[in-house]
Amino acid sequence: MSHTYSLAVYAPIQADLFAINLEKPLKSAWSFDDWDEMETHFSDADIAQADKMTPETASVYIGDLRAAGRQARGWHFAENPKTRYLTLCLPYWTNDWTRLMLGLNILRQILPTSGDGEPGYILAHRFDGADSKTLGAILMRHGTTKVVGPHADVTQQIVKHASPLASRVQAMAKMPTPHVVDTFGALRH
């Protein structure tokens, strides 16, 4: 991957369910047969690496995302108790396929059953103006997930939904990309 991709999440969340999900064992990434819909061409090694994640490393990963959202300009991690939705935007998420897979696998397993089953999404996208590119999205509804490719109409609707927040967050980001990419201890391999 030659570009840095952003992560945008809009997911229903309830603190008690979220905490319970952080303690559950993760299923094998191989149990999802739709990764190729993202057109990322994850290798078998990438998917196998995702299977090494444990509840402890997943919890550390989520904690790192939350901490980055509170401490660093250009990141946003907010749980809104009124709407019961988590919004997460990381303009500089990763430029490494394996880490992209690890993060998506963790989020895909923890978030869908952390809320009331209402619709949500996880989006991997590069918000670079004219050079933007979407890898795809993971749709969440009723506790299940489905990967949709970058050219699907629903993916383009998700990009439009996420773009205002991503643009606002990106405009705040003044730190160079290397300061935020691939800094999560739980994902070191």
LUMSE-179941 format. One record per residue (C-alpha): residue in one letter; z, x, y; residue number from 1. Coordinates in nm, 4 decimals. Layout:
<sites>
<site><resn>A</resn><w>Z</w><u>X</u><v>Y</v><resi>NUM</resi></site>
...
</sites>
This chain:
<sites>
<site><resn>M</resn><w>0.0000</w><u>0.0000</u><v>0.0000</v><resi>1</resi></site>
<site><resn>S</resn><w>-0.1056</w><u>0.1610</u><v>0.3268</v><resi>2</resi></site>
<site><resn>H</resn><w>0.0600</w><u>-0.0860</u><v>0.5639</v><resi>3</resi></site>
<site><resn>T</resn><w>0.4126</w><u>-0.2034</u><v>0.6160</v><resi>4</resi></site>
<site><resn>Y</resn><w>0.4675</w><u>-0.5641</u><v>0.5180</v><resi>5</resi></site>
<site><resn>S</resn><w>0.7053</w><u>-0.8124</u><v>0.6721</v><resi>6</resi></site>
<site><resn>L</resn><w>0.9250</w><u>-1.0579</u><v>0.4888</v><resi>7</resi></site>
<site><resn>A</resn><w>0.9752</w><u>-1.4108</u><v>0.6150</v><resi>8</resi></site>
<site><resn>V</resn><w>1.2067</w><u>-1.6549</u><v>0.4388</v><resi>9</resi></site>
<site><resn>Y</resn><w>1.2879</w><u>-2.0155</u><v>0.5178</v><resi>10</resi></site>
<site><resn>A</resn><w>1.5102</w><u>-2.1503</u><v>0.2447</v><resi>11</resi></site>
<site><resn>P</resn><w>1.7670</w><u>-2.4276</u><v>0.2056</v><resi>12</resi></site>
<site><resn>I</resn><w>2.1034</w><u>-2.2684</u><v>0.1445</v><resi>13</resi></site>
<site><resn>Q</resn><w>2.4641</w><u>-2.3682</u><v>0.0858</v><resi>14</resi></site>
<site><resn>A</resn><w>2.7215</w><u>-2.0895</u><v>0.0964</v><resi>15</resi></site>
<site><resn>D</resn><w>2.8986</w><u>-2.1886</u><v>-0.2273</v><resi>16</resi></site>
<site><resn>L</resn><w>2.5766</w><u>-2.2161</u><v>-0.4307</v><resi>17</resi></site>
<site><resn>F</resn><w>2.4441</w><u>-1.8941</u><v>-0.2775</v><resi>18</resi></site>
<site><resn>A</resn><w>2.7628</w><u>-1.7078</u><v>-0.3801</v><resi>19</resi></site>
<site><resn>I</resn><w>2.7406</w><u>-1.8455</u><v>-0.7361</v><resi>20</resi></site>
<site><resn>N</resn><w>2.3757</w><u>-1.7383</u><v>-0.7640</v><resi>21</resi></site>
<site><resn>L</resn><w>2.4624</w><u>-1.3843</u><v>-0.6571</v><resi>22</resi></site>
<site><resn>E</resn><w>2.6812</w><u>-1.3554</u><v>-0.9675</v><resi>23</resi></site>
<site><resn>K</resn><w>2.4296</w><u>-1.4912</u><v>-1.2188</v><resi>24</resi></site>
<site><resn>P</resn><w>2.2287</w><u>-1.2543</u><v>-1.4383</v><resi>25</resi></site>
<site><resn>L</resn><w>1.8678</w><u>-1.2211</u><v>-1.3294</v><resi>26</resi></site>
<site><resn>K</resn><w>1.5921</w><u>-1.3373</u><v>-1.5610</v><resi>27</resi></site>
<site><resn>S</resn><w>1.3210</w><u>-1.0956</u><v>-1.6575</v><resi>28</resi></site>
<site><resn>A</resn><w>1.0464</w><u>-1.0661</u><v>-1.3957</v><resi>29</resi></site>
<site><resn>W</resn><w>0.8098</w><u>-1.1130</u><v>-1.6914</v><resi>30</resi></site>
<site><resn>S</resn><w>0.9354</w><u>-1.4713</u><v>-1.7248</v><resi>31</resi></site>
<site><resn>F</resn><w>0.7201</w><u>-1.5593</u><v>-1.4220</v><resi>32</resi></site>
<site><resn>D</resn><w>0.3523</w><u>-1.5648</u><v>-1.5121</v><resi>33</resi></site>
<site><resn>D</resn><w>0.2127</w><u>-1.6169</u><v>-1.1624</v><resi>34</resi></site>
<site><resn>W</resn><w>0.2735</w><u>-1.2807</u><v>-0.9870</v><resi>35</resi></site>
<site><resn>D</resn><w>-0.1009</w><u>-1.2067</u><v>-0.9861</v><resi>36</resi></site>
<site><resn>E</resn><w>-0.1605</w><u>-1.5045</u><v>-0.7570</v><resi>37</resi></site>
<site><resn>M</resn><w>-0.0338</w><u>-1.2809</u><v>-0.4748</v><resi>38</resi></site>
<site><resn>E</resn><w>-0.3321</w><u>-1.0503</u><v>-0.5184</v><resi>39</resi></site>
<site><resn>T</resn><w>-0.0967</w><u>-0.7543</u><v>-0.5072</v><resi>40</resi></site>
<site><resn>H</resn><w>-0.1904</w><u>-0.6341</u><v>-0.8543</v><resi>41</resi></site>
<site><resn>F</resn><w>0.1631</w><u>-0.5406</u><v>-0.9509</v><resi>42</resi></site>
<site><resn>S</resn><w>0.1540</w><u>-0.2922</u><v>-1.2359</v><resi>43</resi></site>
<site><resn>D</resn><w>0.3468</w><u>-0.3336</u><v>-1.5592</v><resi>44</resi></site>
<site><resn>A</resn><w>0.5707</w><u>-0.0500</u><v>-1.4360</v><resi>45</resi></site>
<site><resn>D</resn><w>0.6491</w><u>-0.2423</u><v>-1.1136</v><resi>46</resi></site>
<site><resn>I</resn><w>0.7472</w><u>-0.5516</u><v>-1.3096</v><resi>47</resi></site>
<site><resn>A</resn><w>0.9494</w><u>-0.3458</u><v>-1.5586</v><resi>48</resi></site>
<site><resn>Q</resn><w>1.1360</w><u>-0.1816</u><v>-1.2684</v><resi>49</resi></site>
<site><resn>A</resn><w>1.2310</w><u>-0.5275</u><v>-1.1396</v><resi>50</resi></site>
<site><resn>D</resn><w>1.3986</w><u>-0.5967</u><v>-1.4742</v><resi>51</resi></site>
<site><resn>K</resn><w>1.6517</w><u>-0.3219</u><v>-1.4024</v><resi>52</resi></site>
<site><resn>M</resn><w>1.8138</w><u>-0.5274</u><v>-1.1268</v><resi>53</resi></site>
<site><resn>T</resn><w>2.1586</w><u>-0.6645</u><v>-1.2087</v><resi>54</resi></site>
<site><resn>P</resn><w>2.3708</w><u>-0.9236</u><v>-1.0275</v><resi>55</resi></site>
<site><resn>E</resn><w>2.5541</w><u>-0.6332</u><v>-0.8648</v><resi>56</resi></site>
<site><resn>T</resn><w>2.2393</w><u>-0.4693</u><v>-0.7301</v><resi>57</resi></site>
<site><resn>A</resn><w>2.1005</w><u>-0.8064</u><v>-0.6221</v><resi>58</resi></site>
<site><resn>S</resn><w>2.4232</w><u>-0.8770</u><v>-0.4347</v><resi>59</resi></site>
<site><resn>V</resn><w>2.4081</w><u>-0.5362</u><v>-0.2654</v><resi>60</resi></site>
<site><resn>Y</resn><w>2.0459</w><u>-0.6014</u><v>-0.1713</v><resi>61</resi></site>
<site><resn>I</resn><w>2.1278</w><u>-0.9380</u><v>-0.0111</v><resi>62</resi></site>
<site><resn>G</resn><w>2.4269</w><u>-0.7805</u><v>0.1620</v><resi>63</resi></site>
<site><resn>D</resn><w>2.2041</w><u>-0.5080</u><v>0.3028</v><resi>64</resi></site>
<site><resn>L</resn><w>1.9590</w><u>-0.7676</u><v>0.4343</v><resi>65</resi></site>
<site><resn>R</resn><w>2.2435</w><u>-0.9595</u><v>0.5984</v><resi>66</resi></site>
<site><resn>A</resn><w>2.3944</w><u>-0.6430</u><v>0.7496</v><resi>67</resi></site>
<site><resn>A</resn><w>2.0599</w><u>-0.5284</u><v>0.8852</v><resi>68</resi></site>
<site><resn>G</resn><w>2.0144</w><u>-0.8686</u><v>1.0462</v><resi>69</resi></site>
<site><resn>R</resn><w>2.3457</w><u>-0.8339</u><v>1.2264</v><resi>70</resi></site>
<site><resn>Q</resn><w>2.3218</w><u>-0.4689</u><v>1.3262</v><resi>71</resi></site>
<site><resn>A</resn><w>1.9622</w><u>-0.3754</u><v>1.3991</v><resi>72</resi></site>
<site><resn>R</resn><w>1.7310</w><u>-0.5044</u><v>1.6664</v><resi>73</resi></site>
<site><resn>G</resn><w>1.4121</w><u>-0.6435</u><v>1.5220</v><resi>74</resi></site>
<site><resn>W</resn><w>1.5759</w><u>-0.8081</u><v>1.2235</v><resi>75</resi></site>
<site><resn>H</resn><w>1.6907</w><u>-1.1632</u><v>1.1821</v><resi>76</resi></site>
<site><resn>F</resn><w>1.9122</w><u>-1.3070</u><v>0.9100</v><resi>77</resi></site>
<site><resn>A</resn><w>2.0708</w><u>-1.6387</u><v>1.0003</v><resi>78</resi></site>
<site><resn>E</resn><w>2.2317</w><u>-1.9096</u><v>0.7925</v><resi>79</resi></site>
<site><resn>N</resn><w>2.2355</w><u>-2.2282</u><v>0.9990</v><resi>80</resi></site>
<site><resn>P</resn><w>2.5248</w><u>-2.4534</u><v>0.8891</v><resi>81</resi></site>
<site><resn>K</resn><w>2.3737</w><u>-2.7519</u><v>1.0723</v><resi>82</resi></site>
<site><resn>T</resn><w>2.0294</w><u>-2.7427</u><v>0.9063</v><resi>83</resi></site>
<site><resn>R</resn><w>2.1562</w><u>-2.5618</u><v>0.5952</v><resi>84</resi></site>
<site><resn>Y</resn><w>1.8545</w><u>-2.3319</u><v>0.6031</v><resi>85</resi></site>
<site><resn>L</resn><w>1.8429</w><u>-1.9560</u><v>0.5871</v><resi>86</resi></site>
<site><resn>T</resn><w>1.5845</w><u>-1.7974</u><v>0.8126</v><resi>87</resi></site>
<site><resn>L</resn><w>1.5110</w><u>-1.4336</u><v>0.7511</v><resi>88</resi></site>
<site><resn>C</resn><w>1.2502</w><u>-1.2205</u><v>0.9205</v><resi>89</resi></site>
<site><resn>L</resn><w>1.2106</w><u>-0.8487</u><v>0.8641</v><resi>90</resi></site>
<site><resn>P</resn><w>0.9110</w><u>-0.7067</u><v>1.0522</v><resi>91</resi></site>
<site><resn>Y</resn><w>0.9395</w><u>-0.3733</u><v>0.8713</v><resi>92</resi></site>
<site><resn>W</resn><w>1.0257</w><u>-0.4680</u><v>0.5154</v><resi>93</resi></site>
<site><resn>T</resn><w>0.8452</w><u>-0.2234</u><v>0.2873</v><resi>94</resi></site>
<site><resn>N</resn><w>0.5232</w><u>-0.0345</u><v>0.2240</v><resi>95</resi></site>
<site><resn>D</resn><w>0.5978</w><u>0.0306</u><v>-0.1437</v><resi>96</resi></site>
<site><resn>W</resn><w>0.4641</w><u>-0.2039</u><v>-0.4154</v><resi>97</resi></site>
<site><resn>T</resn><w>0.7562</w><u>-0.1499</u><v>-0.6496</v><resi>98</resi></site>
<site><resn>R</resn><w>1.0135</w><u>-0.2282</u><v>-0.3809</v><resi>99</resi></site>
<site><resn>L</resn><w>0.8095</w><u>-0.5292</u><v>-0.2753</v><resi>100</resi></site>
<site><resn>M</resn><w>0.8262</w><u>-0.6556</u><v>-0.6331</v><resi>101</resi></site>
<site><resn>L</resn><w>1.1992</w><u>-0.5854</u><v>-0.6614</v><resi>102</resi></site>
<site><resn>G</resn><w>1.2802</w><u>-0.7741</u><v>-0.3430</v><resi>103</resi></site>
<site><resn>L</resn><w>1.0573</w><u>-1.0713</u><v>-0.4240</v><resi>104</resi></site>
<site><resn>N</resn><w>1.2032</w><u>-1.0982</u><v>-0.7745</v><resi>105</resi></site>
<site><resn>I</resn><w>1.5615</w><u>-1.0982</u><v>-0.6442</v><resi>106</resi></site>
<site><resn>L</resn><w>1.4926</w><u>-1.3517</u><v>-0.3687</v><resi>107</resi></site>
<site><resn>R</resn><w>1.2864</w><u>-1.5702</u><v>-0.6014</v><resi>108</resi></site>
<site><resn>Q</resn><w>1.5758</w><u>-1.6027</u><v>-0.8417</v><resi>109</resi></site>
<site><resn>I</resn><w>1.8670</w><u>-1.6375</u><v>-0.6002</v><resi>110</resi></site>
<site><resn>L</resn><w>1.7298</w><u>-1.8658</u><v>-0.3283</v><resi>111</resi></site>
<site><resn>P</resn><w>1.5629</w><u>-2.1649</u><v>-0.5018</v><resi>112</resi></site>
<site><resn>T</resn><w>1.8881</w><u>-2.3048</u><v>-0.6407</v><resi>113</resi></site>
<site><resn>S</resn><w>2.1073</w><u>-2.2029</u><v>-0.3456</v><resi>114</resi></site>
<site><resn>G</resn><w>2.0375</w><u>-2.5212</u><v>-0.1514</v><resi>115</resi></site>
<site><resn>D</resn><w>1.9696</w><u>-2.8895</u><v>-0.1910</v><resi>116</resi></site>
<site><resn>G</resn><w>1.6245</w><u>-2.8534</u><v>-0.3462</v><resi>117</resi></site>
<site><resn>E</resn><w>1.4371</w><u>-2.9202</u><v>-0.0236</v><resi>118</resi></site>
<site><resn>P</resn><w>1.1194</w><u>-2.7172</u><v>0.0379</v><resi>119</resi></site>
<site><resn>G</resn><w>1.1338</w><u>-2.3529</u><v>0.1363</v><resi>120</resi></site>
<site><resn>Y</resn><w>0.9295</w><u>-2.0369</u><v>0.1148</v><resi>121</resi></site>
<site><resn>I</resn><w>0.9291</w><u>-1.6600</u><v>0.0803</v><resi>122</resi></site>
<site><resn>L</resn><w>0.6338</w><u>-1.4942</u><v>0.2541</v><resi>123</resi></site>
<site><resn>A</resn><w>0.5048</w><u>-1.1370</u><v>0.2340</v><resi>124</resi></site>
<site><resn>H</resn><w>0.2857</w><u>-1.0850</u><v>0.5397</v><resi>125</resi></site>
<site><resn>R</resn><w>0.1829</w><u>-0.8162</u><v>0.7855</v><resi>126</resi></site>
<site><resn>F</resn><w>0.2213</w><u>-0.9524</u><v>1.1389</v><resi>127</resi></site>
<site><resn>D</resn><w>-0.0114</w><u>-0.7052</u><v>1.3142</v><resi>128</resi></site>
<site><resn>G</resn><w>-0.2110</w><u>-0.9313</u><v>1.5430</v><resi>129</resi></site>
<site><resn>A</resn><w>-0.5825</w><u>-0.9097</u><v>1.4636</v><resi>130</resi></site>
<site><resn>D</resn><w>-0.5112</w><u>-0.6907</u><v>1.1593</v><resi>131</resi></site>
<site><resn>S</resn><w>-0.2646</w><u>-0.9327</u><v>0.9975</v><resi>132</resi></site>
<site><resn>K</resn><w>-0.2800</w><u>-0.9841</u><v>0.6243</v><resi>133</resi></site>
<site><resn>T</resn><w>-0.0960</w><u>-1.2122</u><v>0.3888</v><resi>134</resi></site>
<site><resn>L</resn><w>-0.0166</w><u>-1.1052</u><v>0.0337</v><resi>135</resi></site>
<site><resn>G</resn><w>0.0898</w><u>-1.4552</u><v>-0.0567</v><resi>136</resi></site>
<site><resn>A</resn><w>0.3919</w><u>-1.6807</u><v>-0.0639</v><resi>137</resi></site>
<site><resn>I</resn><w>0.6482</w><u>-1.8126</u><v>-0.3063</v><resi>138</resi></site>
<site><resn>L</resn><w>0.7034</w><u>-2.1857</u><v>-0.2613</v><resi>139</resi></site>
<site><resn>M</resn><w>1.0443</w><u>-2.3295</u><v>-0.3446</v><resi>140</resi></site>
<site><resn>R</resn><w>1.1230</w><u>-2.6937</u><v>-0.4161</v><resi>141</resi></site>
<site><resn>H</resn><w>1.3714</w><u>-2.8683</u><v>-0.6452</v><resi>142</resi></site>
<site><resn>G</resn><w>1.5024</w><u>-2.5339</u><v>-0.7724</v><resi>143</resi></site>
<site><resn>T</resn><w>1.1656</w><u>-2.4077</u><v>-0.8953</v><resi>144</resi></site>
<site><resn>T</resn><w>0.9222</w><u>-2.1545</u><v>-0.7546</v><resi>145</resi></site>
<site><resn>K</resn><w>0.5483</w><u>-2.1101</u><v>-0.7504</v><resi>146</resi></site>
<site><resn>V</resn><w>0.3445</w><u>-1.8195</u><v>-0.6177</v><resi>147</resi></site>
<site><resn>V</resn><w>0.0439</w><u>-1.9124</u><v>-0.4061</v><resi>148</resi></site>
<site><resn>G</resn><w>-0.2279</w><u>-1.6729</u><v>-0.3010</v><resi>149</resi></site>
<site><resn>P</resn><w>-0.3122</w><u>-1.5589</u><v>0.0497</v><resi>150</resi></site>
<site><resn>H</resn><w>-0.6090</w><u>-1.7931</u><v>0.0894</v><resi>151</resi></site>
<site><resn>A</resn><w>-0.4374</w><u>-2.1166</u><v>-0.0127</v><resi>152</resi></site>
<site><resn>D</resn><w>-0.4081</w><u>-2.3780</u><v>0.2615</v><resi>153</resi></site>
<site><resn>V</resn><w>-0.0326</w><u>-2.4000</u><v>0.2086</v><resi>154</resi></site>
<site><resn>T</resn><w>0.0004</w><u>-2.0236</u><v>0.2574</v><resi>155</resi></site>
<site><resn>Q</resn><w>-0.1810</w><u>-2.0445</u><v>0.5892</v><resi>156</resi></site>
<site><resn>Q</resn><w>0.0534</w><u>-2.3275</u><v>0.6954</v><resi>157</resi></site>
<site><resn>I</resn><w>0.3502</w><u>-2.1074</u><v>0.6043</v><resi>158</resi></site>
<site><resn>V</resn><w>0.2095</w><u>-1.8195</u><v>0.8108</v><resi>159</resi></site>
<site><resn>K</resn><w>0.1808</w><u>-2.0545</u><v>1.1095</v><resi>160</resi></site>
<site><resn>H</resn><w>0.5404</w><u>-2.1693</u><v>1.0563</v><resi>161</resi></site>
<site><resn>A</resn><w>0.6715</w><u>-1.8121</u><v>1.0279</v><resi>162</resi></site>
<site><resn>S</resn><w>0.4574</w><u>-1.6515</u><v>1.3000</v><resi>163</resi></site>
<site><resn>P</resn><w>0.6551</w><u>-1.7593</u><v>1.6082</v><resi>164</resi></site>
<site><resn>L</resn><w>0.9792</w><u>-1.6187</u><v>1.4695</v><resi>165</resi></site>
<site><resn>A</resn><w>0.8093</w><u>-1.3044</u><v>1.3402</v><resi>166</resi></site>
<site><resn>S</resn><w>0.6383</w><u>-1.2435</u><v>1.6730</v><resi>167</resi></site>
<site><resn>R</resn><w>0.9624</w><u>-1.2884</u><v>1.8636</v><resi>168</resi></site>
<site><resn>V</resn><w>1.1526</w><u>-1.0603</u><v>1.6269</v><resi>169</resi></site>
<site><resn>Q</resn><w>0.8752</w><u>-0.8008</u><v>1.6232</v><resi>170</resi></site>
<site><resn>A</resn><w>0.8663</w><u>-0.7936</u><v>2.0035</v><resi>171</resi></site>
<site><resn>M</resn><w>1.2384</w><u>-0.7075</u><v>1.9992</v><resi>172</resi></site>
<site><resn>A</resn><w>1.1899</w><u>-0.4253</u><v>1.7505</v><resi>173</resi></site>
<site><resn>K</resn><w>1.1885</w><u>-0.0916</u><v>1.9267</v><resi>174</resi></site>
<site><resn>M</resn><w>1.2732</w><u>0.1310</u><v>1.6346</v><resi>175</resi></site>
<site><resn>P</resn><w>1.0118</w><u>0.3295</u><v>1.4453</v><resi>176</resi></site>
<site><resn>T</resn><w>0.9129</w><u>0.1936</u><v>1.1058</v><resi>177</resi></site>
<site><resn>P</resn><w>1.0667</w><u>0.4808</u><v>0.9032</v><resi>178</resi></site>
<site><resn>H</resn><w>1.4109</w><u>0.3837</u><v>1.0296</v><resi>179</resi></site>
<site><resn>V</resn><w>1.4034</w><u>0.0528</u><v>0.8463</v><resi>180</resi></site>
<site><resn>V</resn><w>1.1607</w><u>0.0763</u><v>0.5559</v><resi>181</resi></site>
<site><resn>D</resn><w>1.3050</w><u>0.1327</u><v>0.2094</v><resi>182</resi></site>
<site><resn>T</resn><w>1.6629</w><u>0.1918</u><v>0.3151</v><resi>183</resi></site>
<site><resn>F</resn><w>1.8258</w><u>-0.0460</u><v>0.0673</v><resi>184</resi></site>
<site><resn>G</resn><w>2.0527</w><u>0.1376</u><v>-0.1743</v><resi>185</resi></site>
<site><resn>A</resn><w>2.0229</w><u>-0.1360</u><v>-0.4363</v><resi>186</resi></site>
<site><resn>L</resn><w>1.6503</w><u>-0.0747</u><v>-0.4648</v><resi>187</resi></site>
<site><resn>R</resn><w>1.6527</w><u>0.3015</u><v>-0.5107</v><resi>188</resi></site>
<site><resn>H</resn><w>1.4864</w><u>0.3957</u><v>-0.8373</v><resi>189</resi></site>
</sites>
